[in-house]
């Protein structure tokens, strides 16, 4: 899923006192999450079939895009939320940290993003250069006009005491530039052009108790805006793309916002994360990754994955097989489109058989199997015809806290706090109606439900699209209108102020 950064490395700059504060710091704590961070940086950069002519590669840069404010708000203000796929002019991370070394603790912040680079192919004719969409040189190589990107970084390290007293703002500048690459036999040239991208990073902290702080990192695009009606492709030249934040430091420890300590859940819910969401990285709580793509705590790149395919929502094995099947002409176009596409083709075309076989799947953990009741002598095994005789999803029921639940039962959703699907966590606390009870071949049971407040619930029931939960993830409710029905508890944060979807998604996990 992830590989190293593009050739040319990262443009880095360190700001703020701190290098002499912590002489015994480990080599680089951010290396713990470097592979995942690189995958975030290039997610969706170029999608299969990796050709310029593919429709899906004509609309790019979908995550963590920070435009100049005057352009992105030309038709009205942006709406805050945790979704990093929404265009914005800023990105805000809030998290909780414990102070382990009062007086000497320091916070380290690294902002990473892509700077768009326009690759224009020019043909030499009559002693002049003419812009063209493609050019084939005498050596048989095709060169295509296409938008590339250059990775950038900006880092700041500040004593925590300074952040508690007002914070610090530092500038981010990705300089403008033009690179010219002559083509063989004076056939033409490739001109790569970058516009300047400017932003500010503001880091502040708020003390919540003697050893607990709320940290805020806000990145804003401060560059000049293009014309309000300029095309998105034009505005992208002045945008921070795939923006994400690494937060670390010394003498402090970060707390999970997904699974916070019991006594800090209300404070965790009150953290406002806008166009990004922070998760714990590594394994010791000393690094935080705030990304425009929602991840679990301690995200990792699968060790079986030999390299980034720029599409983490897809299966490596499927993408690899489909890439292998591209025609020679399609592969030539992909190689001409972008160097990263060429690297993917090189890796796939030379992949050893043992590496490819590892992509087929892996078992990460095994749990003890629950005892399975013996199959009645007159019931065939599950794979044989007639094994499901007597089972009826619509009329079957299952006991939950001594109450039989089946089709038509009303429930409240209580997804597990550990191991639950990320989408299920957003439904915590919602009420629903059971549509059916399904028995799996391994003996487990799942209940299909439709949400009470889903305007499309009837349509979903009609074509059989449901949410599925285990019995221990459901709480029985009395039928609608029953005086004994418990009222829906309001989210804790809503008792004191209005809640927006920019707050921690785990807000209703309890």
C-alpha positions as a printed NumPy array, in Angstrom:
array([[  0.   ,   0.   ,   0.   ],
       [  2.773,   2.473,   0.7  ],
       [  6.226,   3.087,  -0.601],
       [  8.936,   5.703,  -0.157],
       [  8.556,   9.326,  -1.142],
       [  9.005,  10.517,  -4.681],
       [ 12.464,  11.201,  -5.985],
       [ 13.743,  14.575,  -4.923],
       [ 12.811,  14.068,  -1.297],
       [ 10.97 ,  16.496,   0.901],
       [ 11.556,  20.207,   1.257],
       [ 12.107,  20.547,   5.   ],
       [ 12.618,  23.407,   7.388],
       [ 12.71 ,  23.383,  11.183],
       [ 11.562,  26.353,  13.203],
       [ 11.513,  27.186,  16.867],
       [ 13.75 ,  26.436,  19.798],
       [ 13.836,  22.865,  20.883],
       [ 16.727,  21.036,  19.274],
       [ 18.871,  21.701,  22.33 ],
       [ 16.093,  20.986,  24.825],
       [ 15.99 ,  17.237,  24.291],
       [ 19.432,  15.775,  23.579],
       [ 18.386,  12.171,  24.196],
       [ 15.428,  12.073,  21.812],
       [ 15.156,   8.876,  19.718],
       [ 16.203,   9.195,  16.042],
       [ 12.768,  10.159,  14.698],
       [  9.497,   9.155,  16.313],
       [  7.629,  10.102,  13.143],
       [  9.272,   7.165,  11.364],
       [  6.775,   4.953,  13.215],
       [  3.999,   6.238,  10.963],
       [  5.981,   7.187,   7.863],
       [  4.59 ,   4.411,   5.645],
       [  0.98 ,   5.234,   6.524],
       [  1.635,   8.977,   6.172],
       [  3.136,   8.425,   2.719],
       [  0.072,   6.391,   1.725],
       [ -2.159,   9.288,   2.851],
       [  0.016,  11.759,   0.921],
       [ -0.481,   9.9  ,  -2.367],
       [ -3.955,   8.403,  -1.848],
       [ -5.869,   8.88 ,  -5.105],
       [ -2.88 ,  10.57 ,  -6.74 ],
       [ -3.285,   8.351,  -9.803],
       [ -5.796,   5.515, -10.09 ],
       [ -5.905,   2.303, -12.086],
       [ -5.433,   2.006, -15.063],
       [ -2.909,   4.79 , -14.369],
       [ -3.438,   6.403, -17.767],
       [ -4.014,  10.08 , -18.473],
       [ -6.904,   9.211, -20.788],
       [ -8.822,   7.379, -18.042],
       [-11.893,   9.331, -16.892],
       [-11.086,   8.768, -13.22 ],
       [ -7.694,  10.464, -13.667],
       [ -9.221,  13.639, -15.056],
       [-10.684,  14.707, -11.693],
       [ -7.921,  14.461,  -9.113],
       [ -6.811,  15.716,  -5.708],
       [ -9.781,  14.751,  -3.54 ],
       [ -8.379,  14.681,   0.002],
       [ -7.011,  17.363,   2.297],
       [ -7.114,  20.16 ,  -0.289],
       [ -6.685,  23.648,   1.229],
       [ -7.447,  26.362,  -1.336],
       [ -7.038,  30.114,  -0.947],
       [-10.019,  31.277,   1.093],
       [-11.269,  33.844,  -1.403],
       [-11.72 ,  31.147,  -4.053],
       [-13.183,  28.281,  -2.027],
       [-15.691,  30.571,  -0.278],
       [-16.716,  32.528,  -3.368],
       [-20.228,  31.053,  -3.069],
       [-20.413,  30.978,   0.732],
       [-18.482,  29.76 ,   3.778],
       [-17.252,  26.196,   4.005],
       [-19.183,  23.883,   6.333],
       [-16.946,  22.423,   9.078],
       [-16.817,  18.66 ,   9.437],
       [-14.314,  15.843,   9.87 ],
       [-14.531,  14.877,   6.192],
       [-11.235,  15.622,   4.503],
       [-12.761,  15.12 ,   1.062],
       [-14.507,  18.502,   1.315],
       [-12.612,  21.47 ,  -0.099],
       [-11.598,  24.033,   2.51 ],
       [ -9.12 ,  26.831,   3.207],
       [ -8.039,  25.497,   6.609],
       [ -7.599,  22.302,   8.576],
       [ -7.84 ,  22.03 ,  12.352],
       [ -6.675,  19.28 ,  14.694],
       [ -7.521,  19.165,  18.395],
       [ -6.301,  16.424,  20.696],
       [ -5.671,  15.652,  24.357],
       [ -2.22 ,  15.091,  25.835],
       [ -0.825,  14.293,  29.25 ],
       [  2.207,  16.173,  30.51 ],
       [  4.833,  13.701,  31.69 ],
       [  7.699,  16.162,  32.157],
       [  6.367,  19.5  ,  33.457],
       [  8.612,  22.427,  32.603],
       [ 10.577,  20.642,  29.86 ],
       [  7.867,  19.116,  27.656],
       [  7.966,  20.19 ,  23.994],
       [  5.568,  19.714,  21.078],
       [  6.773,  18.859,  17.588],
       [  4.49 ,  19.419,  14.583],
       [  5.152,  18.455,  10.98 ],
       [  2.798,  19.544,   8.19 ],
       [  3.047,  17.525,   4.969],
       [  1.357,  18.235,   1.652],
       [  1.744,  18.105,  -2.103],
       [  2.403,  21.113,  -4.313],
       [  0.915,  20.829,  -7.781],
       [  3.384,  20.868, -10.652],
       [  2.237,  21.397, -14.219],
       [  4.17 ,  19.243, -16.681],
       [  3.91 ,  20.804, -20.138],
       [  5.385,  19.068, -23.173],
       [  6.631,  21.426, -25.904],
       [  7.62 ,  20.484, -29.438],
       [ 10.387,  22.312, -31.306],
       [  9.251,  23.539, -34.737],
       [ 10.747,  26.311, -36.829],
       [ 13.166,  27.132, -34.048],
       [ 10.354,  27.775, -31.553],
       [  8.689,  25.779, -28.77 ],
       [  4.994,  24.901, -29.146],
       [  2.865,  23.443, -26.343],
       [  1.452,  20.018, -27.249],
       [ -0.505,  17.316, -25.432],
       [  1.902,  14.539, -26.423],
       [  5.173,  14.07 , -28.242],
       [  6.919,  10.891, -29.383],
       [ 10.682,  11.225, -29.686],
       [ 13.009,   9.344, -32.025],
       [ 13.933,   6.817, -29.316],
       [ 10.279,   5.676, -29.223],
       [  9.455,   7.339, -25.888],
       [  6.111,   9.128, -25.548],
       [  5.913,  12.264, -23.408],
       [  2.515,  13.483, -22.16 ],
       [  1.392,  16.793, -20.685],
       [  0.066,  16.062, -17.196],
       [ -0.192,  17.482, -13.675],
       [  2.37 ,  16.101, -11.23 ],
       [  3.022,  16.975,  -7.586],
       [  6.013,  17.709,  -5.373],
       [  5.99 ,  16.571,  -1.706],
       [  6.592,  19.303,   0.874],
       [  7.112,  19.44 ,   4.645],
       [  7.257,  22.149,   7.287],
       [  8.19 ,  21.418,  10.871],
       [  8.05 ,  23.404,  14.079],
       [  9.042,  22.447,  17.607],
       [  7.918,  24.579,  20.538],
       [  8.171,  24.232,  24.34 ],
       [  4.751,  23.337,  25.728],
       [  4.936,  26.21 ,  28.226],
       [  5.103,  28.671,  25.321],
       [  2.015,  27.141,  23.735],
       [  0.119,  27.441,  27.015],
       [  1.006,  31.136,  27.149],
       [ -0.335,  32.041,  23.721],
       [  1.057,  29.703,  21.095],
       [  3.108,  30.241,  17.984],
       [  2.385,  30.863,  14.298],
       [  4.939,  30.006,  11.617],
       [  4.758,  30.458,   7.84 ],
       [  4.716,  27.678,   5.269],
       [  6.116,  28.508,   1.848],
       [  6.374,  26.126,  -1.091],
       [  8.334,  28.271,  -3.568],
       [  7.429,  28.851,  -7.176],
       [  9.767,  27.375,  -9.756],
       [ 10.33 ,  26.293, -13.324],
       [ 12.365,  23.261, -14.398],
       [ 13.225,  22.619, -18.038],
       [ 14.164,  19.152, -19.337],
       [ 15.412,  19.001, -22.945],
       [ 14.293,  16.026, -25.003],
       [ 16.619,  13.927, -27.208],
       [ 17.604,  15.088, -30.683],
       [ 16.276,  18.596, -30.043],
       [ 12.732,  17.294, -30.496],
       [ 11.428,  19.574, -27.81 ],
       [ 11.397,  19.964, -24.059],
       [  9.375,  19.292, -20.907],
       [  8.671,  22.347, -18.751],
       [  7.578,  21.833, -15.147],
       [  6.   ,  24.886, -13.546],
       [  5.029,  25.433,  -9.9  ],
       [  3.15 ,  28.398,  -8.432],
       [  4.015,  29.588,  -4.933],
       [  1.866,  28.13 ,  -2.152],
       [  1.652,  29.975,   1.163],
       [  0.118,  28.989,   4.486],
       [  0.388,  29.49 ,   8.242],
       [  0.612,  26.9  ,  11.01 ],
       [ -0.747,  28.043,  14.377],
       [ -0.093,  25.83 ,  17.412],
       [ -1.749,  26.562,  20.764],
       [ -2.475,  24.657,  23.965],
       [ -5.07 ,  24.926,  26.719],
       [ -4.485,  23.534,  30.209],
       [ -7.379,  21.377,  31.399],
       [ -5.795,  20.133,  34.636],
       [ -2.348,  19.936,  36.183],
       [ -1.218,  17.168,  33.834],
       [ -3.733,  17.42 ,  30.979],
       [ -3.849,  19.789,  27.982],
       [ -5.839,  20.263,  24.824],
       [ -3.569,  20.919,  21.834],
       [ -4.751,  22.693,  18.695],
       [ -2.945,  22.776,  15.342],
       [ -4.535,  24.909,  12.643],
       [ -3.178,  25.125,   9.097],
       [ -4.575,  27.864,   6.862],
       [ -3.923,  28.726,   3.233],
       [ -2.859,  32.389,   3.229],
       [ -1.925,  32.703,  -0.434],
       [ -3.608,  35.048,  -2.904],
       [ -6.798,  33.69 ,  -4.416],
       [ -7.34 ,  33.29 ,  -8.152],
       [-10.416,  34.819,  -9.748],
       [-13.585,  33.586,  -7.978],
       [-14.8  ,  31.884, -11.165],
       [-11.456,  30.304, -12.005],
       [-11.589,  26.573, -12.707],
       [-10.683,  24.172,  -9.922],
       [ -7.625,  22.983, -11.844],
       [ -6.377,  26.566, -11.886],
       [ -7.017,  27.089,  -8.168],
       [ -5.183,  23.853,  -7.342],
       [ -1.92 ,  25.489,  -8.361],
       [ -2.112,  27.6  ,  -5.183],
       [ -3.474,  24.872,  -2.901],
       [ -2.002,  22.553,  -0.306],
       [ -2.973,  19.057,  -1.457],
       [ -3.33 ,  15.891,   0.668],
       [ -2.556,  17.989,   3.741],
       [ -1.977,  16.04 ,   6.942],
       [ -0.239,  16.58 ,  10.262],
       [  2.191,  14.577,  12.381],
       [  2.343,  15.568,  16.044],
       [  4.917,  14.317,  18.514],
       [  7.271,  15.675,  21.108],
       [  8.983,  14.885,  24.367],
       [  7.737,  14.703,  27.915],
       [  4.131,  14.164,  26.831],
       [  1.709,  11.403,  25.852],
       [ -1.267,  11.608,  23.482],
       [ -4.666,  10.143,  24.321],
       [ -6.995,   8.365,  21.918],
       [-10.084,  10.282,  20.828],
       [-11.613,   7.076,  19.485],
       [-11.23 ,   5.113,  22.716],
       [-10.459,   7.667,  25.458],
       [-10.137,   6.845,  29.159],
       [-13.548,   6.665,  30.83 ],
       [-13.047,   9.823,  32.871],
       [-12.022,  11.847,  29.787],
       [-14.755,  10.897,  27.326],
       [-16.589,  14.21 ,  27.624],
       [-13.386,  16.147,  26.998],
       [-12.541,  13.892,  24.058],
       [-15.98 ,  14.502,  22.56 ],
       [-15.491,  18.26 ,  22.823],
       [-12.367,  18.274,  20.627],
       [-13.196,  19.989,  17.345],
       [-11.484,  18.411,  14.36 ],
       [-12.295,  20.057,  11.066],
       [-11.458,  18.525,   7.666],
       [ -9.128,  16.066,   9.394],
       [ -9.152,  13.533,  12.241],
       [ -6.294,  12.503,  14.582],
       [ -5.441,   8.932,  15.558],
       [ -2.656,   7.42 ,  17.622],
       [  0.323,   6.264,  15.594],
       [  3.01 ,   3.777,  16.452],
       [  2.458,   1.77 ,  19.589],
       [  3.417,   3.972,  22.52 ],
       [  1.119,   7.013,  22.337],
       [  3.963,   9.402,  21.523],
       [  2.915,  10.145,  17.935],
       [ -0.353,  11.376,  16.465],
       [ -1.351,  11.28 ,  12.778],
       [ -4.109,  13.689,  11.784],
       [ -5.286,  12.809,   8.284],
       [ -8.066,  13.869,   5.908],
       [ -8.957,  10.174,   5.668],
       [-10.477,   8.639,   8.817],
       [ -8.206,   5.887,  10.126],
       [ -8.207,   3.674,  13.228],
       [ -5.752,   4.141,  16.059],
       [ -2.326,   2.645,  15.278],
       [ -2.869,   2.273,  11.502],
       [ -0.364,   0.115,   9.662],
       [  0.505,  -0.788,   6.116],
       [ -0.017,  -4.505,   5.507],
       [  3.4  ,  -6.183,   5.53 ],
       [  2.364,  -8.273,   2.51 ],
       [  1.921,  -5.143,   0.37 ],
       [  5.029,  -4.62 ,  -1.787],
       [  4.259,  -0.998,  -2.699],
       [  1.744,   1.807,  -3.011],
       [ -1.004,   1.514,  -5.634],
       [ -2.525,   4.896,  -4.635],
       [ -5.905,   3.297,  -3.899],
       [ -6.026,   1.958,  -0.346],
       [ -9.76 ,   1.258,  -0.635],
       [ -9.031,  -1.415,  -3.242],
       [ -7.506,  -4.875,  -2.81 ],
       [ -3.818,  -5.12 ,  -3.751],
       [ -4.229,  -8.525,  -5.379],
       [ -7.066,  -7.353,  -7.636],
       [ -5.276,  -4.162,  -8.681],
       [ -2.069,  -6.092,  -9.337],
       [ -3.851,  -8.671, -11.497],
       [ -5.676,  -5.997, -13.482],
       [ -2.481,  -4.014, -13.972],
       [ -0.753,  -7.143, -15.265],
       [ -3.504,  -7.476, -17.87 ],
       [ -3.081,  -4.004, -19.352],
       [ -2.195,  -4.122, -23.039],
       [  1.245,  -3.022, -24.2  ],
       [ -0.267,   0.187, -25.599],
       [ -2.027,   0.934, -22.311],
       [  1.197,   0.366, -20.407],
       [  3.074,   2.719, -22.726],
       [  0.522,   5.439, -22.046],
       [  0.65 ,   4.83 , -18.288],
       [  4.456,   5.053, -18.26 ],
       [  4.276,   8.321, -20.179],
       [  1.634,   9.72 , -17.827],
       [  3.644,   9.9  , -14.599],
       [  6.853,   8.458, -13.092],
       [  4.882,   6.961, -10.22 ],
       [  2.682,   5.074, -12.687],
       [  5.829,   3.785, -14.405],
       [  7.159,   2.611, -11.021],
       [  3.927,   0.667, -10.367],
       [  4.173,  -1.061, -13.754],
       [  7.838,  -1.93 , -13.178],
       [  7.006,  -3.444,  -9.799],
       [  4.036,  -5.442, -11.105],
       [  5.825,  -6.7  , -14.221],
       [  8.797,  -7.976, -12.194],
       [  6.94 ,  -9.196,  -9.096],
       [  8.268, -12.566,  -7.895],
       [  5.703, -15.329,  -7.588],
       [  6.193, -15.659,  -3.822],
       [  5.459, -11.933,  -3.342],
       [  2.317, -12.167,  -5.462],
       [  1.089, -15.196,  -3.511],
       [  1.311, -13.22 ,  -0.253],
       [ -1.281, -10.785,  -1.623],
       [ -3.967, -13.467,  -1.586],
       [ -4.795, -12.887,   2.085],
       [ -3.678, -13.218,   5.673],
       [ -5.155, -14.107,   9.049],
       [ -4.118, -11.494,  11.619],
       [ -5.617, -13.083,  14.697],
       [ -7.576, -16.095,  15.797],
       [-10.072, -16.273,  18.658],
       [-11.232, -19.418,  20.409],
       [-14.266, -20.846,  18.691],
       [-17.423, -21.106,  20.763],
       [-18.702, -24.643,  21.244],
       [-21.043, -25.536,  18.418],
       [-24.08 , -27.606,  19.319],
       [-24.028, -30.973,  17.6  ],
       [-25.935, -31.069,  14.35 ],
       [-29.101, -33.123,  14.648],
       [-28.772, -36.446,  12.964],
       [-31.533, -35.551,  10.542],
       [-30.017, -32.171,   9.571],
       [-27.427, -32.159,   6.764],
       [-24.135, -30.246,   7.044],
       [-24.294, -26.532,   6.203],
       [-22.898, -26.964,   2.69 ],
       [-25.439, -29.599,   1.74 ],
       [-28.892, -29.02 ,   0.321],
       [-31.522, -28.621,   3.008],
       [-29.123, -27.376,   5.689],
       [-31.137, -24.187,   6.154],
       [-34.501, -25.912,   6.349],
       [-36.451, -24.534,   9.269],
       [-34.62 , -21.191,   9.27 ],
       [-36.589, -18.075,   8.396],
       [-34.784, -14.726,   8.689],
       [-38.064, -12.819,   8.742],
       [-39.714, -14.828,  11.54 ],
       [-36.72 , -16.13 ,  13.519],
       [-35.744, -14.443,  16.768],
       [-32.746, -14.362,  19.082],
       [-32.577, -13.674,  22.822],
       [-30.969, -10.403,  23.911],
       [-30.906,  -9.844,  27.674],
       [-33.716, -12.358,  27.961],
       [-35.915, -10.621,  25.385],
       [-36.568, -12.261,  21.997],
       [-35.679,  -9.921,  19.127],
       [-36.865, -10.528,  15.584],
       [-38.468,  -8.822,  12.627],
       [-40.234,  -5.638,  13.764],
       [-38.386,  -5.324,  17.099],
       [-37.123,  -1.86 ,  17.983],
       [-33.55 ,  -1.533,  19.222],
       [-30.853,   0.987,  20.047],
       [-27.475,   0.428,  18.386],
       [-24.501,  -0.089,  20.707],
       [-21.544,  -1.131,  18.509],
       [-18.539,  -2.582,  20.277],
       [-15.959,   0.032,  21.249],
       [-13.132,  -2.278,  20.143],
       [-13.08 ,  -3.977,  16.778],
       [-16.263,  -2.387,  15.45 ],
       [-16.514,  -1.204,  11.878],
       [-15.711,   2.507,  11.617],
       [-19.048,   3.201,   9.906],
       [-20.93 ,   1.412,  12.681],
       [-19.383,   3.765,  15.247],
       [-21.158,   6.696,  13.595],
       [-24.479,   4.958,  14.269],
       [-23.9  ,   4.493,  18.022],
       [-26.958,   5.493,  20.035],
       [-29.313,   5.593,  17.01 ],
       [-32.604,   3.691,  17.11 ],
       [-33.537,   1.114,  14.507],
       [-35.987,  -1.626,  13.58 ],
       [-34.953,  -5.236,  13.112],
       [-35.757,  -6.537,   9.636],
       [-34.389, -10.073,   9.846],
       [-32.249, -12.528,  11.817],
       [-29.492, -14.303,   9.908],
       [-27.633, -17.436,  11.008],
       [-24.081, -17.738,   9.678],
       [-22.45 , -21.026,   8.734],
       [-20.046, -20.655,  11.674],
       [-22.943, -20.591,  14.139],
       [-22.921, -16.84 ,  14.76 ],
       [-26.004, -14.649,  14.437],
       [-26.414, -11.158,  12.957],
       [-29.486,  -8.959,  12.958],
       [-30.303,  -6.818,   9.918],
       [-31.71 ,  -3.412,  10.872],
       [-32.961,  -0.201,   9.255],
       [-32.485,   3.165,  10.949],
       [-35.583,   4.926,  12.248],
       [-34.386,   8.331,  11.018],
       [-33.251,   7.126,   7.589],
       [-35.57 ,   8.659,   4.974],
       [-34.637,   5.821,   2.617],
       [-35.379,   3.043,   5.137],
       [-38.366,   1.738,   3.174],
       [-36.361,   1.678,  -0.047],
       [-33.476,  -0.144,   1.658],
       [-35.912,  -2.76 ,   2.99 ],
       [-37.38 ,  -3.217,  -0.467],
       [-34.094,  -4.238,  -2.068],
       [-32.511,  -5.788,   1.017],
       [-29.823,  -3.307,   1.985],
       [-29.375,  -3.333,   5.758],
       [-26.941,  -2.575,   8.55 ],
       [-25.846,  -5.717,  10.396],
       [-25.09 ,  -6.009,  14.116],
       [-24.397,  -8.82 ,  16.547],
       [-26.959,  -9.462,  19.295],
       [-24.621,  -8.056,  21.979],
       [-24.467,  -4.756,  20.043],
       [-28.202,  -4.126,  20.404],
       [-30.351,  -2.82 ,  23.244],
       [-34.041,  -3.719,  23.252],
       [-36.583,  -0.871,  23.102],
       [-40.291,  -0.979,  23.692],
       [-42.53 ,  -0.543,  20.641],
       [-42.936,   3.013,  19.385],
       [-45.424,   4.971,  21.448],
       [-45.165,   2.689,  24.48 ],
       [-45.057,   4.754,  27.702],
       [-42.265,   2.537,  29.035],
       [-39.957,   3.28 ,  26.127],
       [-36.702,   4.86 ,  27.329],
       [-36.01 ,   8.232,  25.773],
       [-32.984,   8.647,  23.558],
       [-30.114,  10.076,  25.594],
       [-28.711,  13.316,  24.251],
       [-24.991,  13.317,  23.477],
       [-23.088,  14.497,  26.521],
       [-21.526,  17.434,  24.69 ],
       [-24.95 ,  18.65 ,  23.577],
       [-26.   ,  19.291,  27.161],
       [-23.877,  22.415,  27.27 ],
       [-23.572,  23.57 ,  23.664],
       [-24.491,  22.863,  20.082],
       [-22.67 ,  19.87 ,  18.598],
       [-21.363,  19.748,  15.039],
       [-20.021,  16.876,  12.983],
       [-16.544,  18.37 ,  13.361],
       [-16.411,  16.939,  16.838],
       [-14.948,  13.549,  17.6  ],
       [-16.898,  10.794,  15.734],
       [-16.751,   8.693,  18.896],
       [-19.016,  11.252,  20.538],
       [-21.89 ,   8.798,  20.68 ],
       [-19.89 ,   5.62 ,  21.082],
       [-21.105,   5.211,  24.595]])
